[in-house]
């Protein structure tokens, strides 16, 4: 059978006879039918061009020397459980020969079978630590929990797991990390992935310029000192001030500063503004502060006015401020008299006292009236 290169055993055949293909030196391909249960002694002895053979699932017995001296044979694949082997079945095959079995096959040694090395065809299995989908806050450090890997022959090979992909914590989005590993036989594990969703759920931080509570003088324009806002993702954020203090009215006002980042996270900070009236009125004399008045003539004072930054500008104070005058001028008695002008506004702020000096003088000479005629004839 030196010229025989290929053999196909029909599936109706159950037994390949003893030495059936012995010394078929040119035989390179053998297809054994699924019905075969027995391969006889020396069936393929000295088929030294045969490189590979697949043993069907139903084969129960392989006779002695069945593949002896098949020096090119490097691959023997078993589709079922381990059959019963005779003596020296695989003696003097290629030194690189390997036995390949299914994951569920039984009866094979962990490392050798029939003197041949059992090839490792089972890939390792990767198991994620943590969840396959993770939500992570932007602008915070991301530490991955990693993964473990187990192999049927190599055991724990977690240290060999590699990860590709990167999580950009400064940029909102979804990132995929891919975990890979191979065992010592170069069998790659099924890749496992983790999706990291970087989200921005943190509001900006608002910092007030100036104090969080401040007093403001009523009747003077109020200008907010303002505020700044910084977001971990967006950086500087615009600060809005939707309301303001009514500087015309004494009272306590809350000013709310608001900042919103691109993700819609809103922050608010409140400043308390106390509009107060601490400014006293100012008294202005009508006329001079020093007056000379002729004695004997009734004295009529010109009075004084008072102006306040707050009082007199609102409905309940439209009548203005009333200036009180103390002191008296005795117009029929020459002398120096002092009038004092005082006023207190609605919030008990007292004005600086103003005075007027009135000097009552007698500068009018007496009037002589003759009794009788100015010219008299006398006998």
C-alpha angles and dihedrals in degrees: 000000000000091000095050110111106164135030130187117189111208117238091241090066113094102179133040104208128237113284089354094153101018115155094010090147095175096049108120103159131047125177112189115202121241092244096064114112101166134043109195130227114291091357093151102017114155094008086142096171094057110111104176142011135187118213111211122234096253097056108117102168136034113189128228118288090005093147099015116150093010087142096178094051109119104153131051115174122193116200094191142021123319113286124215110273127212122215120299095357093157101024115146096008120138115306087230093057116134134190116225120200137172123259091250098044118123134206099038122119118246092244111010140026125183089352093305127112113254105232118231106235098154113103121220120255123237120211121191121230105224128001126331090229118045130183113211130186113243121246092025125107113267117215114185118220091218129207142267128230129203127189126193092230106021096043118205110014097163090129089065095056112117126200126209125190133054136237113224101204092184093060124061112232147088121293129189123214116196122204120205137175140165128203125228090275090056092249106154118222120231104271117250124204137200123201115214114197110202108204135177110225097145119102122224119266115244120207119194120224106227127000125336089230123034142164122236128192113244117240094032123099113265119220119185115236086221132218141245130225131202126190123199091228107026099035114210113026129193115254119217126204106196096176136037142199118267100233092188094067130056110238148101115282132188116214114197119205115200132194127180126191126213091266090058096252108149129205128188133191126184130216121196114221117191110200104205139174110225098143115105121223121261119234119214120191120228103226129356126336090226117046131182113210129187113241117243094034118102111255118232113189118217091217129208141266130225127212124195129185091227112016116078093031098086135066095254092051102040092119088069129223122317115227115214119215124202126186135054137242116214099204094187093055120065113230145098118289131186126211118196123205121203136171137176122198128222093275093050096257106152120215123230107269117254124199137198123203116214117195110199108203134179106220098147114101119224120265119233117210118195121226105224131000122333089231119044130185111210126188 
